[in-house]
């Protein structure tokens, strides 16, 4: 288009329609890209949550094991003290 040239109303409408189509296309592409990013972030966060959940379960099991071992140690000491008292 030349500078200072006059365009007809039809040409203006065509160019406006063309620009609107381009904007619509860009909006769709942006929306799709945004959806992809959000989906990937959700998947990543889900993996992180699963890893943390597994770690918590592992720590819980380890804590239970330690408590059980300590309980057995304590019961052994109590039994040993009771034997000493009854023998002594």
PDB file of N, CA, C and O in Angstrom:
ATOM      1  N   UNK A   1       0.844  -1.178   0.000  1.00  0.00           N
ATOM      2  CA  UNK A   1       0.000   0.000   0.000  1.00  0.00           C
ATOM      3  C   UNK A   1       0.892   1.245   0.000  1.00  0.00           C
ATOM      4  O   UNK A   1       1.876   1.317   0.736  1.00  0.00           O
ATOM      5  N   UNK A   2       0.535   2.213  -0.830  1.00  0.00           N
ATOM      6  CA  UNK A   2       1.298   3.452  -0.929  1.00  0.00           C
ATOM      7  C   UNK A   2       0.866   4.402   0.183  1.00  0.00           C
ATOM      8  O   UNK A   2      -0.254   4.346   0.692  1.00  0.00           O
ATOM      9  N   UNK A   3       1.805   5.274   0.534  1.00  0.00           N
ATOM     10  CA  UNK A   3       1.479   6.295   1.522  1.00  0.00           C
ATOM     11  C   UNK A   3       0.512   7.294   0.906  1.00  0.00           C
ATOM     12  O   UNK A   3       0.554   7.570  -0.293  1.00  0.00           O
ATOM     13  N   UNK A   4      -0.341   7.817   1.737  1.00  0.00           N
ATOM     14  CA  UNK A   4      -1.320   8.820   1.321  1.00  0.00           C
ATOM     15  C   UNK A   4      -2.266   8.332   0.231  1.00  0.00           C
ATOM     16  O   UNK A   4      -2.928   9.143  -0.417  1.00  0.00           O
ATOM     17  N   UNK A   5      -2.340   7.041   0.024  1.00  0.00           N
ATOM     18  CA  UNK A   5      -3.295   6.545  -0.970  1.00  0.00           C
ATOM     19  C   UNK A   5      -4.633   6.314  -0.280  1.00  0.00           C
ATOM     20  O   UNK A   5      -4.697   6.006   0.910  1.00  0.00           O
ATOM     21  N   UNK A   6      -5.633   6.461  -1.011  1.00  0.00           N
ATOM     22  CA  UNK A   6      -6.985   6.300  -0.487  1.00  0.00           C
ATOM     23  C   UNK A   6      -7.418   4.871  -0.771  1.00  0.00           C
ATOM     24  O   UNK A   6      -7.262   4.362  -1.881  1.00  0.00           O
ATOM     25  N   UNK A   7      -7.963   4.240   0.254  1.00  0.00           N
ATOM     26  CA  UNK A   7      -8.457   2.888   0.032  1.00  0.00           C
ATOM     27  C   UNK A   7      -9.978   2.919   0.069  1.00  0.00           C
ATOM     28  O   UNK A   7     -10.602   3.738   0.743  1.00  0.00           O
ATOM     29  N   UNK A   8     -10.518   2.024  -0.658  1.00  0.00           N
ATOM     30  CA  UNK A   8     -11.974   1.964  -0.719  1.00  0.00           C
ATOM     31  C   UNK A   8     -12.511   1.285   0.531  1.00  0.00           C
ATOM     32  O   UNK A   8     -11.778   0.565   1.209  1.00  0.00           O
ATOM     33  N   UNK A   9     -13.750   1.500   0.835  1.00  0.00           N
ATOM     34  CA  UNK A   9     -14.353   0.827   1.987  1.00  0.00           C
ATOM     35  C   UNK A   9     -14.261  -0.696   1.882  1.00  0.00           C
ATOM     36  O   UNK A   9     -14.091  -1.383   2.889  1.00  0.00           O
ATOM     37  N   UNK A  10     -14.373  -1.212   0.673  1.00  0.00           N
ATOM     38  CA  UNK A  10     -14.257  -2.668   0.487  1.00  0.00           C
ATOM     39  C   UNK A  10     -12.851  -3.162   0.819  1.00  0.00           C
ATOM     40  O   UNK A  10     -12.683  -4.190   1.475  1.00  0.00           O
ATOM     41  N   UNK A  11     -11.849  -2.422   0.362  1.00  0.00           N
ATOM     42  CA  UNK A  11     -10.462  -2.792   0.668  1.00  0.00           C
ATOM     43  C   UNK A  11     -10.222  -2.730   2.174  1.00  0.00           C
ATOM     44  O   UNK A  11      -9.581  -3.610   2.748  1.00  0.00           O
ATOM     45  N   UNK A  12     -10.735  -1.698   2.791  1.00  0.00           N
ATOM     46  CA  UNK A  12     -10.600  -1.558   4.240  1.00  0.00           C
ATOM     47  C   UNK A  12     -11.228  -2.757   4.953  1.00  0.00           C
ATOM     48  O   UNK A  12     -10.625  -3.324   5.864  1.00  0.00           O
ATOM     49  N   UNK A  13     -12.423  -3.139   4.545  1.00  0.00           N
ATOM     50  CA  UNK A  13     -13.121  -4.278   5.155  1.00  0.00           C
ATOM     51  C   UNK A  13     -12.341  -5.574   4.966  1.00  0.00           C
ATOM     52  O   UNK A  13     -12.263  -6.403   5.873  1.00  0.00           O
ATOM     53  N   UNK A  14     -11.767  -5.738   3.782  1.00  0.00           N
ATOM     54  CA  UNK A  14     -10.966  -6.942   3.509  1.00  0.00           C
ATOM     55  C   UNK A  14      -9.744  -7.000   4.416  1.00  0.00           C
ATOM     56  O   UNK A  14      -9.452  -8.030   5.022  1.00  0.00           O
ATOM     57  N   UNK A  15      -9.039  -5.882   4.499  1.00  0.00           N
ATOM     58  CA  UNK A  15      -7.843  -5.832   5.343  1.00  0.00           C
ATOM     59  C   UNK A  15      -8.206  -6.021   6.824  1.00  0.00           C
ATOM     60  O   UNK A  15      -7.502  -6.702   7.569  1.00  0.00           O
ATOM     61  N   UNK A  16      -9.294  -5.417   7.219  1.00  0.00           N
ATOM     62  CA  UNK A  16      -9.750  -5.572   8.601  1.00  0.00           C
ATOM     63  C   UNK A  16     -10.126  -7.027   8.874  1.00  0.00           C
ATOM     64  O   UNK A  16      -9.786  -7.570   9.926  1.00  0.00           O
ATOM     65  N   UNK A  17     -10.806  -7.640   7.957  1.00  0.00           N
ATOM     66  CA  UNK A  17     -11.184  -9.038   8.093  1.00  0.00           C
ATOM     67  C   UNK A  17      -9.938  -9.927   8.156  1.00  0.00           C
ATOM     68  O   UNK A  17      -9.866 -10.868   8.946  1.00  0.00           O
ATOM     69  N   UNK A  18      -8.976  -9.611   7.317  1.00  0.00           N
ATOM     70  CA  UNK A  18      -7.716 -10.368   7.310  1.00  0.00           C
ATOM     71  C   UNK A  18      -6.993 -10.247   8.660  1.00  0.00           C
ATOM     72  O   UNK A  18      -6.508 -11.238   9.207  1.00  0.00           O
ATOM     73  N   UNK A  19      -6.932  -9.037   9.175  1.00  0.00           N
ATOM     74  CA  UNK A  19      -6.301  -8.826  10.487  1.00  0.00           C
ATOM     75  C   UNK A  19      -7.059  -9.561  11.595  1.00  0.00           C
ATOM     76  O   UNK A  19      -6.442 -10.133  12.494  1.00  0.00           O
ATOM     77  N   UNK A  20      -8.376  -9.545  11.534  1.00  0.00           N
ATOM     78  CA  UNK A  20      -9.173 -10.250  12.537  1.00  0.00           C
ATOM     79  C   UNK A  20      -8.905 -11.758  12.478  1.00  0.00           C
ATOM     80  O   UNK A  20      -8.829 -12.419  13.513  1.00  0.00           O
ATOM     81  N   UNK A  21      -8.762 -12.288  11.277  1.00  0.00           N
ATOM     82  CA  UNK A  21      -8.442 -13.713  11.126  1.00  0.00           C
ATOM     83  C   UNK A  21      -7.079 -14.023  11.723  1.00  0.00           C
ATOM     84  O   UNK A  21      -6.905 -15.032  12.406  1.00  0.00           O
ATOM     85  N   UNK A  22      -6.114 -13.147  11.461  1.00  0.00           N
ATOM     86  CA  UNK A  22      -4.774 -13.343  12.020  1.00  0.00           C
ATOM     87  C   UNK A  22      -4.815 -13.311  13.554  1.00  0.00           C
ATOM     88  O   UNK A  22      -4.191 -14.141  14.215  1.00  0.00           O
ATOM     89  N   UNK A  23      -5.548 -12.353  14.105  1.00  0.00           N
ATOM     90  CA  UNK A  23      -5.664 -12.269  15.558  1.00  0.00           C
ATOM     91  C   UNK A  23      -6.358 -13.503  16.128  1.00  0.00           C
ATOM     92  O   UNK A  23      -5.960 -14.016  17.174  1.00  0.00           O
ATOM     93  N   UNK A  24      -7.380 -13.971  15.451  1.00  0.00           N
ATOM     94  CA  UNK A  24      -8.078 -15.174  15.906  1.00  0.00           C
ATOM     95  C   UNK A  24      -7.138 -16.374  15.904  1.00  0.00           C
ATOM     96  O   UNK A  24      -7.123 -17.170  16.843  1.00  0.00           O
ATOM     97  N   UNK A  25      -6.356 -16.492  14.835  1.00  0.00           N
ATOM     98  CA  UNK A  25      -5.393 -17.578  14.749  1.00  0.00           C
ATOM     99  C   UNK A  25      -4.360 -17.481  15.877  1.00  0.00           C
ATOM    100  O   UNK A  25      -4.041 -18.479  16.522  1.00  0.00           O
ATOM    101  N   UNK A  26      -3.847 -16.285  16.102  1.00  0.00           N
ATOM    102  CA  UNK A  26      -2.876 -16.089  17.184  1.00  0.00           C
ATOM    103  C   UNK A  26      -3.485 -16.419  18.541  1.00  0.00           C
ATOM    104  O   UNK A  26      -2.830 -17.034  19.383  1.00  0.00           O
ATOM    105  N   UNK A  27      -4.729 -16.015  18.755  1.00  0.00           N
ATOM    106  CA  UNK A  27      -5.401 -16.327  20.020  1.00  0.00           C
ATOM    107  C   UNK A  27      -5.543 -17.829  20.206  1.00  0.00           C
ATOM    108  O   UNK A  27      -5.320 -18.339  21.304  1.00  0.00           O
ATOM    109  N   UNK A  28      -5.913 -18.549  19.144  1.00  0.00           N
ATOM    110  CA  UNK A  28      -6.047 -20.006  19.232  1.00  0.00           C
ATOM    111  C   UNK A  28      -4.709 -20.657  19.528  1.00  0.00           C
ATOM    112  O   UNK A  28      -4.614 -21.547  20.373  1.00  0.00           O
ATOM    113  N   UNK A  29      -3.669 -20.205  18.821  1.00  0.00           N
ATOM    114  CA  UNK A  29      -2.326 -20.768  19.043  1.00  0.00           C
ATOM    115  C   UNK A  29      -1.853 -20.484  20.470  1.00  0.00           C
ATOM    116  O   UNK A  29      -1.265 -21.349  21.119  1.00  0.00           O
ATOM    117  N   UNK A  30      -2.108 -19.287  20.943  1.00  0.00           N
ATOM    118  CA  UNK A  30      -1.726 -18.929  22.308  1.00  0.00           C
ATOM    119  C   UNK A  30      -2.497 -19.770  23.327  1.00  0.00           C
ATOM    120  O   UNK A  30      -1.933 -20.224  24.322  1.00  0.00           O
ATOM    121  N   UNK A  31      -3.762 -19.967  23.073  1.00  0.00           N
ATOM    122  CA  UNK A  31      -4.585 -20.775  23.971  1.00  0.00           C
ATOM    123  C   UNK A  31      -4.101 -22.220  24.018  1.00  0.00           C
ATOM    124  O   UNK A  31      -4.023 -22.823  25.089  1.00  0.00           O
ATOM    125  N   UNK A  32      -3.776 -22.771  22.848  1.00  0.00           N
ATOM    126  CA  UNK A  32      -3.261 -24.140  22.791  1.00  0.00           C
ATOM    127  C   UNK A  32      -1.928 -24.238  23.526  1.00  0.00           C
ATOM    128  O   UNK A  32      -1.703 -25.171  24.297  1.00  0.00           O
ATOM    129  N   UNK A  33      -1.058 -23.280  23.286  1.00  0.00           N
ATOM    130  CA  UNK A  33       0.255 -23.285  23.949  1.00  0.00           C
ATOM    131  C   UNK A  33       0.091 -23.166  25.461  1.00  0.00           C
ATOM    132  O   UNK A  33       0.778 -23.855  26.214  1.00  0.00           O
ATOM    133  N   UNK A  34      -0.801 -22.311  25.903  1.00  0.00           N
ATOM    134  CA  UNK A  34      -1.067 -22.148  27.328  1.00  0.00           C
ATOM    135  C   UNK A  34      -1.584 -23.447  27.929  1.00  0.00           C
ATOM    136  O   UNK A  34      -1.154 -23.857  29.007  1.00  0.00           O
ATOM    137  N   UNK A  35      -2.510 -24.090  27.225  1.00  0.00           N
ATOM    138  CA  UNK A  35      -3.029 -25.376  27.703  1.00  0.00           C
ATOM    139  C   UNK A  35      -1.918 -26.414  27.821  1.00  0.00           C
ATOM    140  O   UNK A  35      -1.877 -27.174  28.788  1.00  0.00           O
ATOM    141  N   UNK A  36      -1.018 -26.449  26.841  1.00  0.00           N
ATOM    142  CA  UNK A  36       0.107 -27.390  26.882  1.00  0.00           C
ATOM    143  C   UNK A  36       0.998 -27.121  28.089  1.00  0.00           C
ATOM    144  O   UNK A  36       1.409 -28.047  28.789  1.00  0.00           O
ATOM    145  N   UNK A  37       1.288 -25.860  28.321  1.00  0.00           N
ATOM    146  CA  UNK A  37       2.161 -25.490  29.442  1.00  0.00           C
ATOM    147  C   UNK A  37       1.513 -25.865  30.768  1.00  0.00           C
ATOM    148  O   UNK A  37       2.163 -26.437  31.643  1.00  0.00           O
ATOM    149  N   UNK A  38       0.240 -25.544  30.913  1.00  0.00           N
ATOM    150  CA  UNK A  38      -0.470 -25.870  32.159  1.00  0.00           C
ATOM    151  C   UNK A  38      -0.512 -27.376  32.360  1.00  0.00           C
ATOM    152  O   UNK A  38      -0.306 -27.857  33.474  1.00  0.00           O
ATOM    153  N   UNK A  39      -0.776 -28.123  31.301  1.00  0.00           N
ATOM    154  CA  UNK A  39      -0.814 -29.584  31.398  1.00  0.00           C
ATOM    155  C   UNK A  39       0.546 -30.125  31.829  1.00  0.00           C
ATOM    156  O   UNK A  39       0.630 -30.965  32.725  1.00  0.00           O
ATOM    157  N   UNK A  40       1.618 -29.638  31.182  1.00  0.00           N
ATOM    158  CA  UNK A  40       2.963 -30.106  31.537  1.00  0.00           C
ATOM    159  C   UNK A  40       3.315 -29.764  32.980  1.00  0.00           C
ATOM    160  O   UNK A  40       3.942 -30.562  33.677  1.00  0.00           O
ATOM    161  N   UNK A  41       2.916 -28.588  33.422  1.00  0.00           N
ATOM    162  CA  UNK A  41       3.175 -28.207  34.814  1.00  0.00           C
ATOM    163  C   UNK A  41       2.395 -29.112  35.761  1.00  0.00           C
ATOM    164  O   UNK A  41       2.920 -29.530  36.793  1.00  0.00           O
ATOM    165  N   UNK A  42       1.157 -29.414  35.419  1.00  0.00           N
ATOM    166  CA  UNK A  42       0.337 -30.289  36.268  1.00  0.00           C
ATOM    167  C   UNK A  42       0.954 -31.679  36.350  1.00  0.00           C
ATOM    168  O   UNK A  42       1.000 -32.276  37.425  1.00  0.00           O
ATOM    169  N   UNK A  43       1.423 -32.192  35.230  1.00  0.00           N
ATOM    170  CA  UNK A  43       2.060 -33.516  35.220  1.00  0.00           C
ATOM    171  C   UNK A  43       3.336 -33.485  36.064  1.00  0.00           C
ATOM    172  O   UNK A  43       3.600 -34.403  36.841  1.00  0.00           O
ATOM    173  N   UNK A  44       4.108 -32.438  35.904  1.00  0.00           N
ATOM    174  CA  UNK A  44       5.340 -32.307  36.681  1.00  0.00           C
ATOM    175  C   UNK A  44       5.044 -32.226  38.178  1.00  0.00           C
ATOM    176  O   UNK A  44       5.703 -32.886  38.981  1.00  0.00           O
ATOM    177  N   UNK A  45       4.056 -31.419  38.546  1.00  0.00           N
ATOM    178  CA  UNK A  45       3.695 -31.289  39.961  1.00  0.00           C
ATOM    179  C   UNK A  45       3.159 -32.615  40.500  1.00  0.00           C
ATOM    180  O   UNK A  45       3.426 -32.977  41.646  1.00  0.00           O
ATOM    181  N   UNK A  46       2.411 -33.329  39.681  1.00  0.00           N
ATOM    182  CA  UNK A  46       1.872 -34.631  40.100  1.00  0.00           C
ATOM    183  C   UNK A  46       3.021 -35.597  40.389  1.00  0.00           C
ATOM    184  O   UNK A  46       2.977 -36.337  41.372  1.00  0.00           O
ATOM    185  N   UNK A  47       4.047 -35.591  39.537  1.00  0.00           N
ATOM    186  CA  UNK A  47       5.222 -36.443  39.754  1.00  0.00           C
ATOM    187  C   UNK A  47       5.918 -36.046  41.057  1.00  0.00           C
ATOM    188  O   UNK A  47       6.300 -36.906  41.851  1.00  0.00           O
ATOM    189  N   UNK A  48       6.078 -34.749  41.269  1.00  0.00           N
ATOM    190  CA  UNK A  48       6.711 -34.272  42.502  1.00  0.00           C
ATOM    191  C   UNK A  48       5.908 -34.706  43.726  1.00  0.00           C
ATOM    192  O   UNK A  48       6.477 -35.150  44.723  1.00  0.00           O
ATOM    193  N   UNK A  49       4.595 -34.578  43.645  1.00  0.00           N
ATOM    194  CA  UNK A  49       3.729 -34.968  44.759  1.00  0.00           C
ATOM    195  C   UNK A  49       3.849 -36.462  45.019  1.00  0.00           C
ATOM    196  O   UNK A  49       3.940 -36.886  46.172  1.00  0.00           O
ATOM    197  N   UNK A  50       3.851 -37.264  43.959  1.00  0.00           N
ATOM    198  CA  UNK A  50       3.984 -38.710  44.124  1.00  0.00           C
ATOM    199  C   UNK A  50       5.318 -39.081  44.770  1.00  0.00           C
ATOM    200  O   UNK A  50       5.376 -39.946  45.644  1.00  0.00           O
ATOM    201  N   UNK A  51       6.391 -38.415  44.329  1.00  0.00           N
ATOM    202  CA  UNK A  51       7.702 -38.676  44.924  1.00  0.00           C
ATOM    203  C   UNK A  51       7.709 -38.305  46.408  1.00  0.00           C
ATOM    204  O   UNK A  51       8.221 -39.059  47.235  1.00  0.00           O
ATOM    205  N   UNK A  52       7.149 -37.157  46.739  1.00  0.00           N
ATOM    206  CA  UNK A  52       7.097 -36.732  48.140  1.00  0.00           C
ATOM    207  C   UNK A  52       6.229 -37.671  48.968  1.00  0.00           C
ATOM    208  O   UNK A  52       6.565 -37.992  50.108  1.00  0.00           O
ATOM    209  N   UNK A  53       5.114 -38.111  48.394  1.00  0.00           N
ATOM    210  CA  UNK A  53       4.232 -39.048  49.088  1.00  0.00           C
ATOM    211  C   UNK A  53       4.974 -40.349  49.376  1.00  0.00           C
ATOM    212  O   UNK A  53       4.888 -40.885  50.481  1.00  0.00           O
ATOM    213  N   UNK A  54       5.699 -40.854  48.385  1.00  0.00           N
ATOM    214  CA  UNK A  54       6.465 -42.087  48.587  1.00  0.00           C
ATOM    215  C   UNK A  54       7.540 -41.899  49.647  1.00  0.00           C
ATOM    216  O   UNK A  54       7.799 -42.800  50.444  1.00  0.00           O
ATOM    217  N   UNK A  55       8.155 -40.742  49.654  1.00  0.00           N
ATOM    218  CA  UNK A  55       9.180 -40.459  50.663  1.00  0.00           C
ATOM    219  C   UNK A  55       8.558 -40.411  52.061  1.00  0.00           C
ATOM    220  O   UNK A  55       9.136 -40.935  53.014  1.00  0.00           O
ATOM    221  N   UNK A  56       7.390 -39.788  52.186  1.00  0.00           N
ATOM    222  CA  UNK A  56       6.701 -39.727  53.473  1.00  0.00           C
ATOM    223  C   UNK A  56       6.336 -41.131  53.940  1.00  0.00           C
ATOM    224  O   UNK A  56       6.526 -41.460  55.111  1.00  0.00           O
ATOM    225  N   UNK A  57       5.812 -41.965  53.037  1.00  0.00           N
ATOM    226  CA  UNK A  57       5.467 -43.341  53.404  1.00  0.00           C
ATOM    227  C   UNK A  57       6.705 -44.118  53.840  1.00  0.00           C
ATOM    228  O   UNK A  57       6.661 -44.890  54.797  1.00  0.00           O
ATOM    229  N   UNK A  58       7.799 -43.908  53.132  1.00  0.00           N
ATOM    230  CA  UNK A  58       9.048 -44.586  53.485  1.00  0.00           C
ATOM    231  C   UNK A  58       9.528 -44.147  54.870  1.00  0.00           C
ATOM    232  O   UNK A  58       9.936 -44.971  55.688  1.00  0.00           O
ATOM    233  N   UNK A  59       9.473 -42.838  55.117  1.00  0.00           N
ATOM    234  CA  UNK A  59       9.896 -42.325  56.436  1.00  0.00           C
ATOM    235  C   UNK A  59       8.967 -42.830  57.535  1.00  0.00           C
ATOM    236  O   UNK A  59       9.424 -43.133  58.637  1.00  0.00           O
ATOM    237  N   UNK A  60       7.670 -42.923  57.249  1.00  0.00           N
ATOM    238  CA  UNK A  60       6.710 -43.445  58.220  1.00  0.00           C
ATOM    239  C   UNK A  60       7.039 -44.895  58.558  1.00  0.00           C
ATOM    240  O   UNK A  60       7.036 -45.281  59.727  1.00  0.00           O
ATOM    241  N   UNK A  61       7.320 -45.693  57.539  1.00  0.00           N
ATOM    242  CA  UNK A  61       7.654 -47.095  57.767  1.00  0.00           C
ATOM    243  C   UNK A  61       8.952 -47.236  58.557  1.00  0.00           C
ATOM    244  O   UNK A  61       9.068 -48.084  59.442  1.00  0.00           O
ATOM    245  N   UNK A  62       9.911 -46.399  58.225  1.00  0.00           N
ATOM    246  CA  UNK A  62      11.189 -46.431  58.940  1.00  0.00           C
ATOM    247  C   UNK A  62      10.990 -46.032  60.407  1.00  0.00           C
ATOM    248  O   UNK A  62      11.581 -46.638  61.300  1.00  0.00           O
ATOM    249  N   UNK A  63      10.164 -45.019  60.653  1.00  0.00           N
ATOM    250  CA  UNK A  63       9.884 -44.592  62.013  1.00  0.00           C
ATOM    251  C   UNK A  63       9.179 -45.699  62.792  1.00  0.00           C
ATOM    252  O   UNK A  63       9.502 -45.941  63.955  1.00  0.00           O
ATOM    253  N   UNK A  64       8.230 -46.365  62.163  1.00  0.00           N
ATOM    254  CA  UNK A  64       7.553 -47.485  62.823  1.00  0.00           C
ATOM    255  C   UNK A  64       8.544 -48.590  63.187  1.00  0.00           C
ATOM    256  O   UNK A  64       8.479 -49.167  64.272  1.00  0.00           O
ATOM    257  N   UNK A  65       9.450 -48.870  62.270  1.00  0.00           N
ATOM    258  CA  UNK A  65      10.461 -49.906  62.519  1.00  0.00           C
ATOM    259  C   UNK A  65      11.340 -49.516  63.712  1.00  0.00           C
ATOM    260  O   UNK A  65      11.623 -50.343  64.579  1.00  0.00           O
ATOM    261  N   UNK A  66      11.763 -48.264  63.745  1.00  0.00           N
ATOM    262  CA  UNK A  66      12.608 -47.789  64.857  1.00  0.00           C
ATOM    263  C   UNK A  66      11.842 -47.856  66.174  1.00  0.00           C
ATOM    264  O   UNK A  66      12.394 -48.280  67.189  1.00  0.00           O
ATOM    265  N   UNK A  67      10.579 -47.444  66.167  1.00  0.00           N
ATOM    266  CA  UNK A  67       9.761 -47.510  67.390  1.00  0.00           C
ATOM    267  C   UNK A  67       9.624 -48.954  67.859  1.00  0.00           C
ATOM    268  O   UNK A  67       9.741 -49.239  69.051  1.00  0.00           O
ATOM    269  N   UNK A  68       9.376 -49.861  66.920  1.00  0.00           N
ATOM    270  CA  UNK A  68       9.236 -51.276  67.266  1.00  0.00           C
ATOM    271  C   UNK A  68      10.531 -51.810  67.875  1.00  0.00           C
ATOM    272  O   UNK A  68      10.503 -52.520  68.880  1.00  0.00           O
ATOM    273  N   UNK A  69      11.667 -51.465  67.262  1.00  0.00           N
ATOM    274  CA  UNK A  69      12.968 -51.915  67.791  1.00  0.00           C
ATOM    275  C   UNK A  69      13.212 -51.356  69.185  1.00  0.00           C
ATOM    276  O   UNK A  69      13.676 -52.069  70.074  1.00  0.00           O
ATOM    277  N   UNK A  70      12.903 -50.095  69.370  1.00  0.00           N
ATOM    278  CA  UNK A  70      13.088 -49.482  70.696  1.00  0.00           C
ATOM    279  C   UNK A  70      12.172 -50.133  71.728  1.00  0.00           C
ATOM    280  O   UNK A  70      12.572 -50.347  72.873  1.00  0.00           O
ATOM    281  N   UNK A  71      10.952 -50.445  71.324  1.00  0.00           N
ATOM    282  CA  UNK A  71      10.009 -51.099  72.229  1.00  0.00           C
ATOM    283  C   UNK A  71      10.553 -52.465  72.647  1.00  0.00           C
ATOM    284  O   UNK A  71      10.496 -52.820  73.825  1.00  0.00           O
ATOM    285  N   UNK A  72      11.078 -53.228  71.693  1.00  0.00           N
ATOM    286  CA  UNK A  72      11.661 -54.536  72.014  1.00  0.00           C
ATOM    287  C   UNK A  72      12.869 -54.383  72.935  1.00  0.00           C
ATOM    288  O   UNK A  72      13.038 -55.155  73.879  1.00  0.00           O
ATOM    289  N   UNK A  73      13.713 -53.377  72.653  1.00  0.00           N
ATOM    290  CA  UNK A  73      14.868 -53.117  73.516  1.00  0.00           C
ATOM    291  C   UNK A  73      14.408 -52.783  74.930  1.00  0.00           C
ATOM    292  O   UNK A  73      14.949 -53.294  75.910  1.00  0.00           O
ATOM    293  N   UNK A  74      13.397 -51.913  75.019  1.00  0.00           N
ATOM    294  CA  UNK A  74      12.878 -51.513  76.332  1.00  0.00           C
ATOM    295  C   UNK A  74      12.293 -52.718  77.058  1.00  0.00           C
ATOM    296  O   UNK A  74      12.566 -52.927  78.240  1.00  0.00           O
ATOM    297  N   UNK A  75      11.485 -53.514  76.348  1.00  0.00           N
ATOM    298  CA  UNK A  75      10.885 -54.699  76.990  1.00  0.00           C
ATOM    299  C   UNK A  75      11.963 -55.675  77.427  1.00  0.00           C
ATOM    300  O   UNK A  75      11.828 -56.318  78.468  1.00  0.00           O
ATOM    301  N   UNK A  76      13.030 -55.797  76.650  1.00  0.00           N
ATOM    302  CA  UNK A  76      14.150 -56.676  77.033  1.00  0.00           C
ATOM    303  C   UNK A  76      14.824 -56.174  78.300  1.00  0.00           C
ATOM    304  O   UNK A  76      15.160 -56.966  79.181  1.00  0.00           O
ATOM    305  N   UNK A  77      15.025 -54.866  78.397  1.00  0.00           N
ATOM    306  CA  UNK A  77      15.650 -54.290  79.596  1.00  0.00           C
ATOM    307  C   UNK A  77      14.744 -54.466  80.806  1.00  0.00           C
ATOM    308  O   UNK A  77      15.221 -54.790  81.894  1.00  0.00           O
ATOM    309  N   UNK A  78      13.447 -54.257  80.629  1.00  0.00           N
ATOM    310  CA  UNK A  78      12.490 -54.421  81.735  1.00  0.00           C
ATOM    311  C   UNK A  78      12.484 -55.872  82.192  1.00  0.00           C
ATOM    312  O   UNK A  78      12.479 -56.156  83.390  1.00  0.00           O
ATOM    313  N   UNK A  79      12.486 -56.786  81.231  1.00  0.00           N
ATOM    314  CA  UNK A  79      12.491 -58.212  81.585  1.00  0.00           C
ATOM    315  C   UNK A  79      13.782 -58.573  82.299  1.00  0.00           C
ATOM    316  O   UNK A  79      13.762 -59.353  83.252  1.00  0.00           O
ATOM    317  N   UNK A  80      14.898 -58.020  81.858  1.00  0.00           N
ATOM    318  CA  UNK A  80      16.187 -58.304  82.468  1.00  0.00           C
ATOM    319  C   UNK A  80      16.217 -57.752  83.896  1.00  0.00           C
ATOM    320  O   UNK A  80      16.726 -58.415  84.800  1.00  0.00           O
ATOM    321  N   UNK A  81      15.687 -56.567  84.105  1.00  0.00           N
ATOM    322  CA  UNK A  81      15.636 -55.984  85.452  1.00  0.00           C
ATOM    323  C   UNK A  81      14.708 -56.803  86.345  1.00  0.00           C
ATOM    324  O   UNK A  81      14.994 -56.991  87.527  1.00  0.00           O
ATOM    325  N   UNK A  82      13.625 -57.282  85.800  1.00  0.00           N
ATOM    326  CA  UNK A  82      12.696 -58.095  86.590  1.00  0.00           C
ATOM    327  C   UNK A  82      13.361 -59.395  86.990  1.00  0.00           C
ATOM    328  O   UNK A  82      13.152 -59.855  88.113  1.00  0.00           O
ATOM    329  N   UNK A  83      14.149 -60.005  86.129  1.00  0.00           N
ATOM    330  CA  UNK A  83      14.873 -61.230  86.467  1.00  0.00           C
ATOM    331  C   UNK A  83      15.901 -60.959  87.566  1.00  0.00           C
ATOM    332  O   UNK A  83      16.066 -61.763  88.484  1.00  0.00           O
ATOM    333  N   UNK A  84      16.578 -59.842  87.467  1.00  0.00           N
ATOM    334  CA  UNK A  84      17.570 -59.519  88.492  1.00  0.00           C
ATOM    335  C   UNK A  84      16.904 -59.357  89.858  1.00  0.00           C
ATOM    336  O   UNK A  84      17.428 -59.818  90.872  1.00  0.00           O
ATOM    337  N   UNK A  85      15.739 -58.693  89.872  1.00  0.00           N
ATOM    338  CA  UNK A  85      15.037 -58.484  91.135  1.00  0.00           C
ATOM    339  C   UNK A  85      14.542 -59.806  91.712  1.00  0.00           C
ATOM    340  O   UNK A  85      14.609 -60.036  92.920  1.00  0.00           O
ATOM    341  N   UNK A  86      14.049 -60.663  90.835  1.00  0.00           N
ATOM    342  CA  UNK A  86      13.514 -61.919  91.356  1.00  0.00           C
ATOM    343  C   UNK A  86      14.614 -62.873  91.768  1.00  0.00           C
ATOM    344  O   UNK A  86      14.406 -63.703  92.654  1.00  0.00           O
ATOM    345  N   UNK A  87      15.767 -62.778  91.153  1.00  0.00           N
ATOM    346  CA  UNK A  87      16.896 -63.636  91.516  1.00  0.00           C
ATOM    347  C   UNK A  87      17.592 -63.055  92.747  1.00  0.00           C
ATOM    348  O   UNK A  87      18.048 -63.795  93.618  1.00  0.00           O
ATOM    349  N   UNK A  88      17.664 -61.780  92.807  1.00  0.00           N
ATOM    350  CA  UNK A  88      18.435 -61.111  93.835  1.00  0.00           C
ATOM    351  C   UNK A  88      17.776 -61.026  95.108  1.00  0.00           C
ATOM    352  O   UNK A  88      18.335 -60.478  96.057  1.00  0.00           O
TER     353      UNK A  88
END
